[in-house]
Amino acid sequence: MRALVKYAPGPGNIELRDVPRPEPGPGQVLIDVAYAGVCGTDRAALDGRYGGLIPRTLGHEASGVIAGLGPDLRGDLAVGDRVTFETDAYLCGTCLYCRAEQFQRCPYRKGIGTTADGALADSLVMPELAVHKLPDGVALLSAALTEPLSIAVHAVIERSPSLAGQLVLVTGPGAIGALTSAVATGVGATTVLIGRSRHAAALAGALDRGIASHVVDVDSTDLAGFVNGLTDGYGADAAFECSAANSWPRDLQPLLRRGGRLVLVALYHGEVGVDFDLLVNRELELIGSRGKNAQSYRTALRLLADGRIDAESFISDVLPLEEWEAGLELVGQGRKVVFEVGGAALG
């Protein structure tokens, strides 16, 4: 089968290869991949910024159809089921976190696309526990965005108190930032999606689609003045940092009201500044939000099934897997790319 493989460390060293099709072991499910999204983590593999398993198949956002079942399954999954899946290739299953379904906290966890083979392939095997059936009416293409949507759900709903009636800032209008803004808007917040001039199209689209209440281009607008104008000078109630720009965790702090909350959703490289004096004196909360958990996926799928989130509207480009080089280049430009692997013909 085809698989997009990072075959050696360092920049580049990625190619579409023929590899053996996996077989499901005990407690595992074989899934034929329909669509697989690409995110900044996959782009970072091209730049050589991440280590991880070498060699490995990239990709961790996908949907597909069950093609085979291993022995010792406990649930009702069946061949032909349309599914998406979490990113957990391995969990110990016995630690405090696994027992509480806080799988992202398991110290022994291995994740597809980074420390285990991923989803940018014709097929992959996943633990039964990670697999979620798609609700009726949720298309396979939409379901490929369940993972980034679940990240937004985890940050906005599970790592934050109610945001209804609050002013919320979201930095970074890429897929994670846009979905975070959409979920925050959906729970009743007044949202300000923040980007730069190069993000003009994404910002305008967010406003047109109603996933943000306001948008700000910080290259042409005084952000502090804008926030103060909306809050009588008190500042925003909460901010979600989704851009991975190292300056934003510190720069967002003065924009928050006393007692406000800064939620870090992105992953960073290098040093990230925090003004601890301001943190203490304004009694700010600093929250980390890592990935998702099983409940995040269940909530994300309900949002898709109810039509509250139009996942396909967040996709910039759908390309065949053979055009992976062009796809990774587009991701570097801030676009949300999904590769068609088996496509809609699978289900």
C-alpha positions in Angstrom: 0.0 0.0 0.0 1.0 3.7 -0.3 2.3 5.6 2.8 3.9 9.0 3.2 7.0 8.1 5.1 9.5 10.2 7.1 12.4 7.9 6.5 15.4 9.7 8.0 15.9 12.6 10.5 16.6 16.2 9.4 15.0 18.5 6.8 13.2 16.7 3.9 13.6 12.9 3.9 9.9 12.3 3.1 8.6 10.3 0.2 5.5 8.3 -0.8 6.5 4.7 -0.5 5.1 1.2 -1.1 4.9 -0.5 2.4 3.3 -3.7 3.6 -0.4 -3.4 4.5 -0.7 -3.9 8.3 -2.7 -6.6 9.9 -4.9 -6.0 13.0 -3.7 -7.7 16.2 -5.7 -8.4 19.4 -7.9 -5.5 20.2 -7.1 -3.7 17.0 -9.1 -2.5 13.9 -7.9 -2.2 10.3 -9.1 1.0 8.7 -9.0 1.9 5.0 -8.3 5.7 5.0 -10.7 7.9 3.0 -9.4 11.3 3.8 -6.4 12.5 5.9 -5.8 16.1 7.0 -2.4 17.7 7.3 -1.4 20.0 10.1 1.6 22.0 11.3 3.1 18.9 13.0 3.3 17.2 9.6 4.8 20.3 8.1 7.4 20.4 10.9 8.5 16.9 9.9 9.3 18.3 6.5 11.5 21.0 8.1 13.1 18.5 10.4 11.9 20.2 13.6 10.4 17.1 15.2 12.1 13.9 16.2 9.7 11.0 16.6 9.8 7.5 15.3 12.1 7.0 12.3 10.9 5.7 9.8 7.3 6.5 10.3 4.1 7.2 8.3 2.9 10.7 8.9 -0.6 12.0 9.6 -3.0 11.9 12.5 -6.3 13.5 11.2 -8.3 11.1 9.2 -11.5 9.2 8.5 -12.1 5.9 6.9 -14.0 2.6 6.7 -13.3 -0.5 8.8 -11.7 -3.2 6.6 -10.8 -5.8 9.2 -11.1 -6.8 12.8 -8.5 -8.3 15.1 -9.4 -10.8 17.8 -10.6 -10.0 21.3 -12.7 -6.9 20.4 -15.2 -5.9 23.1 -17.5 -3.5 21.3 -19.8 -3.6 18.3 -17.5 -2.4 15.5 -18.0 -4.1 12.2 -16.4 -4.3 8.8 -17.9 -1.5 6.6 -18.5 0.9 9.5 -17.6 4.5 8.7 -15.3 5.8 11.4 -12.8 8.4 12.6 -10.3 7.8 15.3 -8.3 9.4 18.0 -4.5 9.7 17.8 -3.6 7.2 20.5 -1.7 4.3 18.9 -0.8 2.9 22.4 -2.0 3.6 25.9 -0.9 1.7 29.0 -4.6 1.4 30.1 -3.7 1.1 33.8 -2.4 4.6 34.9 -4.5 7.1 36.8 -5.1 9.1 33.6 -6.1 6.2 31.4 -8.6 5.1 33.9 -10.2 8.6 33.8 -10.2 8.7 30.0 -7.5 11.4 30.1 -5.6 9.6 27.4 -3.6 12.6 26.4 -1.9 12.5 29.8 -0.8 8.9 29.8 3.0 8.9 30.3 3.4 5.9 28.1 1.2 7.1 25.2 2.3 6.7 21.6 0.7 8.9 19.0 0.1 8.2 15.3 2.1 10.3 12.9 4.8 11.1 15.6 5.8 8.1 17.7 3.8 5.5 15.7 2.8 5.0 12.1 0.1 7.4 11.0 -2.8 8.0 8.7 -1.3 9.3 5.5 -1.5 5.9 4.0 -4.1 3.6 2.3 -4.6 1.8 5.6 -3.6 1.7 9.3 -4.4 -0.3 12.4 -5.8 1.4 15.5 -6.8 0.2 19.0 -10.5 -0.4 19.2 -10.7 2.1 22.1 -9.6 4.9 19.7 -12.2 4.3 17.0 -15.5 6.3 16.8 -18.3 5.4 14.5 -19.6 8.4 12.4 -23.1 9.6 13.0 -25.5 9.4 10.1 -25.1 12.4 7.9 -21.5 13.2 8.8 -19.5 12.8 5.5 -16.1 11.2 5.5 -14.5 14.4 4.3 -16.0 16.4 7.2 -15.0 13.6 9.6 -11.3 14.1 8.7 -11.4 17.3 10.8 -12.8 15.6 13.9 -9.3 15.7 15.5 -8.6 19.4 15.2 -12.2 20.1 16.1 -11.8 18.0 19.3 -8.7 20.1 20.2 -10.9 23.2 20.0 -13.6 21.5 22.1 -11.1 20.4 24.7 -9.7 24.0 25.0 -13.0 25.9 25.0 -15.4 23.5 26.8 -13.2 21.2 28.9 -10.3 23.4 29.9 -12.3 26.6 30.5 -15.4 27.5 32.5 -18.5 28.9 30.7 -17.6 31.6 28.2 -21.2 32.7 27.6 -21.3 36.5 27.5 -17.6 36.9 27.8 -15.1 38.6 25.4 -12.7 36.0 24.1 -9.5 36.6 22.0 -8.2 33.9 19.7 -4.8 34.3 18.1 -4.0 32.5 14.8 -6.7 32.1 12.1 -5.5 28.7 10.9 -7.6 25.6 11.3 -7.2 25.2 15.1 -7.7 28.9 15.7 -10.7 29.2 13.4 -12.3 26.1 15.0 -11.5 27.4 18.5 -13.2 30.7 17.5 -16.2 28.8 16.1 -16.7 26.7 19.3 -16.3 29.7 21.5 -18.8 31.6 19.4 -21.1 28.6 19.6 -21.1 28.6 23.4 -22.1 32.2 23.6 -18.8 34.2 23.7 -18.1 37.4 21.8 -15.0 36.3 19.9 -12.2 38.3 18.4 -10.1 36.3 15.9 -6.6 37.8 15.5 -4.2 37.5 12.6 -1.8 39.5 10.3 -2.2 41.1 6.9 -1.2 37.8 5.2 -4.3 36.2 6.8 -6.7 38.7 5.3 -8.7 36.1 3.4 -9.0 33.8 6.4 -10.1 36.6 8.6 -12.7 37.9 6.2 -14.0 34.4 5.7 -14.3 33.8 9.4 -16.4 37.0 9.8 -18.6 36.1 6.8 -19.2 32.6 8.1 -20.1 33.8 11.6 -17.4 31.9 13.4 -16.0 35.1 14.9 -17.8 38.2 16.2 -14.8 40.5 15.2 -11.6 40.0 13.4 -8.4 42.1 13.8 -5.3 42.4 11.6 -2.6 43.5 14.0 -0.5 44.8 11.2 -3.0 47.6 10.6 -5.0 47.8 13.8 -4.1 48.7 17.4 -5.2 45.5 19.2 -5.0 46.9 22.7 -7.1 49.9 21.7 -9.6 47.6 19.9 -10.0 45.4 23.0 -10.2 48.3 25.4 -13.0 49.8 23.2 -15.0 46.6 23.5 -14.5 46.3 27.3 -14.5 49.9 28.7 -10.8 49.4 29.3 -11.1 46.3 31.4 -9.7 43.8 28.9 -10.8 40.5 27.6 -12.1 37.7 29.8 -10.1 35.0 28.1 -7.6 34.4 25.3 -6.8 31.3 23.4 -3.3 31.2 21.8 -3.5 29.0 18.7 -0.8 30.5 16.5 2.4 28.9 18.0 4.1 32.3 17.6 6.4 32.5 20.6 5.6 36.2 21.3 1.9 35.8 21.8 1.8 34.2 25.3 3.4 37.3 26.8 1.8 39.8 24.5 -1.7 38.6 25.3 -1.3 39.0 29.1 -1.8 42.9 29.1 -5.0 42.5 27.0 -6.7 40.4 29.8 -8.9 41.8 32.6 -7.8 41.2 36.1 -8.6 37.6 36.9 -8.6 36.8 33.2 -7.5 33.5 31.6 -4.8 32.6 29.0 -5.2 29.2 27.5 -2.2 27.9 25.5 -3.5 25.6 22.7 -0.5 25.6 20.3 2.8 23.8 20.6 6.0 25.9 20.7 9.6 25.7 19.7 12.3 27.6 21.6 11.8 30.0 24.5 8.3 31.4 25.2 8.1 34.5 27.5 5.6 35.0 30.3 5.4 38.1 32.5 5.1 36.4 35.9 4.9 39.8 37.7 1.8 40.6 35.6 0.5 37.1 36.1 0.6 37.5 39.9 -0.5 41.1 40.2 -3.5 40.7 37.9 -4.3 37.2 39.2 -4.3 35.8 35.7 -4.8 32.1 35.1 -2.4 30.4 32.7 -3.8 27.1 31.4 -2.3 24.5 29.1 -4.6 22.6 26.8 -3.0 19.5 25.2 -4.8 17.8 22.4 -8.0 16.1 23.2 -9.6 13.2 25.0 -12.3 10.7 24.3 -15.1 13.0 25.4 -13.7 15.8 23.2 -14.2 13.4 20.2 -17.7 12.5 21.2 -18.6 16.2 21.6 -17.0 17.1 18.3 -18.9 14.4 16.5 -22.2 15.7 18.0 -21.4 19.2 16.8 -20.8 17.8 13.3 -23.9 15.7 13.3 -26.1 18.6 14.5 -24.7 20.9 11.8 -23.4 23.3 14.4 -19.9 23.1 12.8 -19.6 22.9 9.0 -16.2 21.2 8.9 -15.8 21.3 5.1 -15.9 25.1 5.3 -12.6 25.0 7.1 -10.9 23.0 4.4 -8.9 25.1 1.9 -7.7 22.3 -0.5 -8.5 18.7 -1.2 -5.7 17.0 -3.1 -4.8 13.4 -4.1 -2.2 11.8 -1.9 0.3 11.8 -4.8 0.4 15.6 -4.6 1.7 15.6 -1.0 4.6 17.9 -1.8 2.2 20.6 -3.0 0.0 20.0 -0.1 2.7 20.4 2.5 3.8 23.7 0.8 0.2 25.0 1.1 0.1 24.1 4.8 3.2 26.2 5.2 1.1 29.1 3.7 -1.5 28.6 6.5 -4.0 26.7 4.4 -5.9 23.6 5.6 -5.2 20.7 3.3 -6.9 17.4 3.3 -5.6 14.5 1.1 -8.0 12.2 -0.7 -6.7 8.7 -0.1 -9.5 6.2 -0.7 -12.1 9.1 -1.0 -15.9 9.0 -0.8 -15.9 5.7 -2.8 -15.0 3.9 0.4 -18.3 4.8 2.1 
